[in-house]
Amino acid sequence: MGKLSTHVLDTVHGVPAQGVALELYRLNGDSRTLLTQTATNQDGRCDAPLLSGPALTQGVYELVFHAGDYFARKGVPLPEPRFVDQVVLRFGVANPDENYHVPLVVTPWTWSTYRGS
């Protein structure tokens, strides 16, 4: 049985990003269903998988990371409106028996992701 996990790395400060609020949604056509809301811990990870076992199904998902709020709390001077505020990652799960790790590497000006395991 697979699982879905994430973590956030703050490359401005070179640290795991603690306290980043995030939501996970499942998409079905034009509808969007909130599955979970959480925040990253001191290691920039969530305390538990976002989904695991039978809860992880084939389909399209979105992770929404509140990166702008995180950098504002860290005292980083940000323009208004923020260049990077909420990072929305839409991704697909083709095989729910596999592990999907979807990390976010972020600054107030750029972000990237990749599929980990």
Phi and psi restraints in degrees (value plus and minus 20) as a CYANA .aco file:
   2 GLY   PHI    -107.2   -67.2
   2 GLY   PSI     157.5   197.5
   3 LYS   PHI    -169.4  -129.4
   3 LYS   PSI     139.8   179.8
   4 LEU   PHI    -137.8   -97.8
   4 LEU   PSI     107.0   147.0
   5 SER   PHI    -158.7  -118.7
   5 SER   PSI     149.2   189.2
   6 THR   PHI    -171.3  -131.3
   6 THR   PSI     145.4   185.4
   7 HIS   PHI    -174.6  -134.6
   7 HIS   PSI     143.7   183.7
   8 VAL   PHI    -147.5  -107.5
   8 VAL   PSI     109.8   149.8
   9 LEU   PHI    -134.8   -94.8
   9 LEU   PSI     105.7   145.7
  10 ASP   PHI    -111.7   -71.7
  10 ASP   PSI      84.9   124.9
  11 THR   PHI    -108.0   -68.0
  11 THR   PSI     -23.6    16.4
  12 VAL   PHI     -91.6   -51.6
  12 VAL   PSI     -65.7   -25.7
  13 HIS   PHI    -119.2   -79.2
  13 HIS   PSI     -28.0    12.0
  14 GLY   PHI      48.5    88.5
  14 GLY   PSI      18.8    58.8
  15 VAL   PHI    -158.6  -118.6
  15 VAL   PSI     140.7   180.7
  16 PRO   PHI     -83.3   -43.3
  16 PRO   PSI     123.2   163.2
  17 ALA   PHI    -109.7   -69.7
  17 ALA   PSI      84.1   124.1
  18 GLN   PHI    -107.7   -67.7
  18 GLN   PSI     115.3   155.3
  19 GLY   PHI      65.5   105.5
  19 GLY   PSI      -0.2    39.8
  20 VAL   PHI     -99.9   -59.9
  20 VAL   PSI      97.6   137.6
  21 ALA   PHI     -92.6   -52.6
  21 ALA   PSI     123.7   163.7
  22 LEU   PHI    -171.0  -131.0
  22 LEU   PSI     135.1   175.1
  23 GLU   PHI    -147.0  -107.0
  23 GLU   PSI     129.6   169.6
  24 LEU   PHI    -138.7   -98.7
  24 LEU   PSI     109.2   149.2
  25 TYR   PHI    -141.2  -101.2
  25 TYR   PSI     130.3   170.3
  26 ARG   PHI    -126.2   -86.2
  26 ARG   PSI     114.0   154.0
  27 LEU   PHI    -123.6   -83.6
  27 LEU   PSI     120.8   160.8
  28 ASN   PHI    -163.7  -123.7
  28 ASN   PSI      78.1   118.1
  29 GLY   PHI      44.3    84.3
  29 GLY   PSI    -144.8  -104.8
  30 ASP   PHI    -110.2   -70.2
  30 ASP   PSI     -23.5    16.5
  31 SER   PHI    -113.9   -73.9
  31 SER   PSI     130.9   170.9
  32 ARG   PHI    -154.0  -114.0
  32 ARG   PSI     100.7   140.7
  33 THR   PHI    -133.2   -93.2
  33 THR   PSI     104.2   144.2
  34 LEU   PHI     -91.0   -51.0
  34 LEU   PSI     104.9   144.9
  35 LEU   PHI    -120.8   -80.8
  35 LEU   PSI     -58.0   -18.0
  36 THR   PHI    -181.5  -141.5
  36 THR   PSI     133.3   173.3
  37 GLN   PHI    -148.1  -108.1
  37 GLN   PSI     117.1   157.1
  38 THR   PHI    -178.4  -138.4
  38 THR   PSI    -192.5  -152.5
  39 ALA   PHI    -164.3  -124.3
  39 ALA   PSI     136.3   176.3
  40 THR   PHI     -95.8   -55.8
  40 THR   PSI     129.2   169.2
  41 ASN   PHI    -110.1   -70.1
  41 ASN   PSI    -187.9  -147.9
  42 GLN   PHI     -83.3   -43.3
  42 GLN   PSI     -40.5    -0.5
  43 ASP   PHI    -113.2   -73.2
  43 ASP   PSI     -13.3    26.7
  44 GLY   PHI      55.4    95.4
  44 GLY   PSI      -8.7    31.3
  45 ARG   PHI    -133.0   -93.0
  45 ARG   PSI     148.6   188.6
  46 CYS   PHI    -109.9   -69.9
  46 CYS   PSI     129.6   169.6
  47 ASP   PHI     -85.0   -45.0
  47 ASP   PSI     -45.0    -5.0
  48 ALA   PHI    -160.5  -120.5
  48 ALA   PSI     140.9   180.9
  49 PRO   PHI     -75.9   -35.9
  49 PRO   PSI     127.3   167.3
  50 LEU   PHI     -87.9   -47.9
  50 LEU   PSI     -58.5   -18.5
  51 LEU   PHI    -165.2  -125.2
  51 LEU   PSI     128.6   168.6
  52 SER   PHI    -174.4  -134.4
  52 SER   PSI     139.8   179.8
  53 GLY   PHI      39.1    79.1
  53 GLY   PSI    -157.7  -117.7
  54 PRO   PHI     -86.8   -46.8
  54 PRO   PSI     -36.0     4.0
  55 ALA   PHI     -90.8   -50.8
  55 ALA   PSI     -44.6    -4.6
  56 LEU   PHI    -108.3   -68.3
  56 LEU   PSI      92.7   132.7
  57 THR   PHI    -141.5  -101.5
  57 THR   PSI     142.7   182.7
  58 GLN   PHI     -82.5   -42.5
  58 GLN   PSI     118.3   158.3
  59 GLY   PHI     133.8   173.8
  59 GLY   PSI    -188.1  -148.1
  60 VAL   PHI    -129.1   -89.1
  60 VAL   PSI     115.9   155.9
  61 TYR   PHI    -149.9  -109.9
  61 TYR   PSI     141.2   181.2
  62 GLU   PHI    -151.9  -111.9
  62 GLU   PSI     113.5   153.5
  63 LEU   PHI    -126.1   -86.1
  63 LEU   PSI     110.5   150.5
  64 VAL   PHI    -136.7   -96.7
  64 VAL   PSI      95.5   135.5
  65 PHE   PHI    -123.8   -83.8
  65 PHE   PSI     111.9   151.9
  66 HIS   PHI    -112.3   -72.3
  66 HIS   PSI      48.3    88.3
  67 ALA   PHI     -89.7   -49.7
  67 ALA   PSI     -58.8   -18.8
  68 GLY   PHI     -80.3   -40.3
  68 GLY   PSI     -63.0   -23.0
  69 ASP   PHI     -83.3   -43.3
  69 ASP   PSI     -59.5   -19.5
  70 TYR   PHI     -79.6   -39.6
  70 TYR   PSI     -70.1   -30.1
  71 PHE   PHI     -87.4   -47.4
  71 PHE   PSI     -53.6   -13.6
  72 ALA   PHI     -82.7   -42.7
  72 ALA   PSI     -63.5   -23.5
  73 ARG   PHI     -84.1   -44.1
  73 ARG   PSI     -49.4    -9.4
  74 LYS   PHI     -98.9   -58.9
  74 LYS   PSI     -24.0    16.0
  75 GLY   PHI      63.8   103.8
  75 GLY   PSI      -5.3    34.7
  76 VAL   PHI     -94.5   -54.5
  76 VAL   PSI     106.4   146.4
  77 PRO   PHI     -85.0   -45.0
  77 PRO   PSI     104.1   144.1
  78 LEU   PHI    -142.2  -102.2
  78 LEU   PSI     121.3   161.3
  79 PRO   PHI     -93.2   -53.2
  79 PRO   PSI     141.4   181.4
  80 GLU   PHI    -137.1   -97.1
  80 GLU   PSI     103.6   143.6
  81 PRO   PHI     -93.0   -53.0
  81 PRO   PSI     139.0   179.0
  82 ARG   PHI     -86.8   -46.8
  82 ARG   PSI     120.5   160.5
  83 PHE   PHI     -89.1   -49.1
  83 PHE   PSI     -72.7   -32.7
  84 VAL   PHI    -129.2   -89.2
  84 VAL   PSI      96.9   136.9
  85 ASP   PHI    -139.7   -99.7
  85 ASP   PSI    -106.0   -66.0
  86 GLN   PHI    -116.0   -76.0
  86 GLN   PSI     104.9   144.9
  87 VAL   PHI    -116.6   -76.6
  87 VAL   PSI     100.3   140.3
  88 VAL   PHI    -128.3   -88.3
  88 VAL   PSI      96.7   136.7
  89 LEU   PHI    -129.8   -89.8
  89 LEU   PSI      94.0   134.0
  90 ARG   PHI    -120.8   -80.8
  90 ARG   PSI     108.1   148.1
  91 PHE   PHI    -166.7  -126.7
  91 PHE   PSI     141.7   181.7
  92 GLY   PHI    -132.6   -92.6
  92 GLY   PSI     125.7   165.7
  93 VAL   PHI    -129.6   -89.6
  93 VAL   PSI      89.8   129.8
  94 ALA   PHI    -108.1   -68.1
  94 ALA   PSI     -56.3   -16.3
  95 ASN   PHI    -150.1  -110.1
  95 ASN   PSI      79.6   119.6
  96 PRO   PHI     -88.1   -48.1
  96 PRO   PSI     -25.1    14.9
  97 ASP   PHI    -102.5   -62.5
  97 ASP   PSI     -29.6    10.4
  98 GLU   PHI    -116.2   -76.2
  98 GLU   PSI     143.4   183.4
  99 ASN   PHI    -108.3   -68.3
  99 ASN   PSI     115.8   155.8
 100 TYR   PHI    -140.4  -100.4
 100 TYR   PSI      92.6   132.6
 101 HIS   PHI    -131.2   -91.2
 101 HIS   PSI     100.5   140.5
 102 VAL   PHI    -140.0  -100.0
 102 VAL   PSI      67.3   107.3
 103 PRO   PHI    -103.7   -63.7
 103 PRO   PSI     139.6   179.6
 104 LEU   PHI    -143.1  -103.1
 104 LEU   PSI     105.0   145.0
 105 VAL   PHI    -128.0   -88.0
 105 VAL   PSI     101.0   141.0
 106 VAL   PHI    -163.5  -123.5
 106 VAL   PSI     128.4   168.4
 107 THR   PHI    -153.3  -113.3
 107 THR   PSI     156.7   196.7
 108 PRO   PHI     -89.3   -49.3
 108 PRO   PSI     -26.2    13.8
 109 TRP   PHI    -143.3  -103.3
 109 TRP   PSI     -29.1    10.9
 110 THR   PHI    -179.3  -139.3
 110 THR   PSI     142.0   182.0
 111 TRP   PHI    -174.2  -134.2
 111 TRP   PSI     139.2   179.2
 112 SER   PHI    -171.2  -131.2
 112 SER   PSI     145.9   185.9
 113 THR   PHI    -168.1  -128.1
 113 THR   PSI     153.0   193.0
 114 TYR   PHI    -180.9  -140.9
 114 TYR   PSI     146.5   186.5
 115 ARG   PHI    -114.1   -74.1
 115 ARG   PSI      97.1   137.1
 116 GLY   PHI    -120.4   -80.4
 116 GLY   PSI    -189.4  -149.4
